[in-house]
Amino acid sequence: MPALIDTLAHLGIVAVIALIVAIAASVAMLAATAAAMRSPEGRQSARRRLRWPIAVLAFVVALAIAASATDLGATMGRGGPVLRHALLIAAIIAGAWLAVRLLHIASDAVLARFGAAQGDRRARKVQTQVEVLRRVLAVVVVVIASGAVLFTFEAARVAGTSLLASAGLVSLVAGLAAQSVLGNVFAGIQLVASDAIRVDDVVVVEGEWGTIEEITLTYVVVRIWDDRRLVLPSTHFTTVPFENWTRTTSEVMGAVELDVDWRVPVEAMREELERVLAATQLWDGRAQVLQVTDATGGQVRIRVLVTAVDGGELADLRARVRERLVTWLREQHPEALPRQRLEVDGSGTASLALAERAATR
């Protein structure tokens, strides 16, 4: 009983020493990390993300050093090796935790500095590349940490040696089993390297219009215009054609088509289009075109081309132009509305021809 009390007292003293050292070390490391950040938001984010990983790692390291300095292992007897092993595993896990958090902070700092100095398209490209690179490095850190933890056990080292002896067969079986997963991973890396899509790009995929919300190593999330999410494997964007409206620039052009009567006043309609566009901020001023593109079946087709700064504003602009022109035709030129015609010959036989039928009696 006295030996147990001595061991617990010794352990308590070591824990208190380790806690004091851990607090001092974590405060110093947090201060140094915060000093490296320029913006107040960056400092606050760094403190929030690093507080616990640094504290846990500092406590584990300080506990291991204090236990070794005070010869706690000898006092605990057979429990000494177990304590050293547990501290080693805890240090590996805490170190991996801290490394992943540092990757987050570094990626946020790069995006903040680059986004302030570059244009929107360039910033979105860097954001996509940095986020995917961060995920890749985080996976590498987790894999290495997991392997390091496993190899602290003697049985795992023996099993690892046996696996290395049959690495060819194992790699063949693993490659066949994970063919789909690996294909998506390589496709995700290809998307980032080729700059085919970026976060916030406007795309049309699977017949749906939306924006790229998230790009990972295995899948891409597209936010559709009605707030639904379309989740597609990365291989979809490397094997199936899709539309990217913001590949080189966000500026886009769209068309509005109207089928009207032959008596439509085209020049007056062009003047009305100019007034409609001048009264809205949705139009970016690059182009406005009104043309007769077809004249068959007793009607003419009017095509209006307008431009906007991005796909969202273009959709609103097309709807506004269509609404205003339809209202103008109905109120100012009702004779230009689509009509059906038939001609009655002298014998009283009706045939489809060029004679106006009254729209109302």
Salt bridges, closest charged atoms under 4 A:
ASP108 OD2 - ARG49 NH1 2.46
ASP120 OD2 - ARG124 NE 3.13
GLU154 OE1 - ARG157 NH2 2.23
ASP195 OD2 - ARG198 NH1 3.27
ASP195 OD2 - ARG247 NH1 3.95
ASP201 OD1 - ARG124 NH1 2.33
ASP201 OD1 - ARG198 NH2 3.32
GLU206 OE2 - HIS236 NE2 3.44
GLU208 OE2 - ARG228 NH2 3.40
GLU213 OE2 - ARG229 NH2 2.82
GLU214 OE2 - ARG135 NH2 3.19
ASP226 OD2 - ARG228 NE 2.78
ASP227 OD1 - ARG223 NH2 2.80
GLU251 OE1 - ARG286 NE 3.60
GLU257 OE2 - ARG303 NH2 2.94
ASP259 OD1 - ARG301 NE 2.84
ASP261 OD2 - ARG263 NE 3.47
ASP261 OD1 - ARG341 NH2 2.82
GLU267 OE2 - ARG270 NH1 2.75
GLU272 OE1 - ARG275 NH2 2.68
ASP284 OD2 - ARG286 NE 2.72
GLU323 OE2 - ARG324 NH1 3.17
GLU335 OE2 - HIS333 ND1 3.11
GLU356 OE2 - ARG263 NH2 3.58
GLU356 OE2 - ARG339 NH1 3.17
